[in-house]
Amino acid sequence: MAVVRDWLQELLCQLYAVGPFTDGIFRKSASVRKYREVKEKLESGGDVNFDDVSVFVCAAVFKVRCHYLRVVMPITVRKVQLHYN
């Protein structure tokens, strides 16, 4: 069972590779149209090539999708722990 989704891992890799060299990565606004396109692809289960997406859009997706990290991940980890105990 994959605990971290593929899209999230790719997104974090892109932010890790490009983010530190980008000024104001979490302060500057992303293109709303591009953000919606990426969001819709992720929600429909489509693949997103984050290498072709602006780092600002990646940061915006990450900020909004942190809900997944805060809420869903602890529940998933707890279920895995209960399964193996």
Helices and strands as residue ranges (DSSP letters): H 6-18, G 19-21, H 32-43, G 50-52, H 55-67, I 68-72, H 73-84
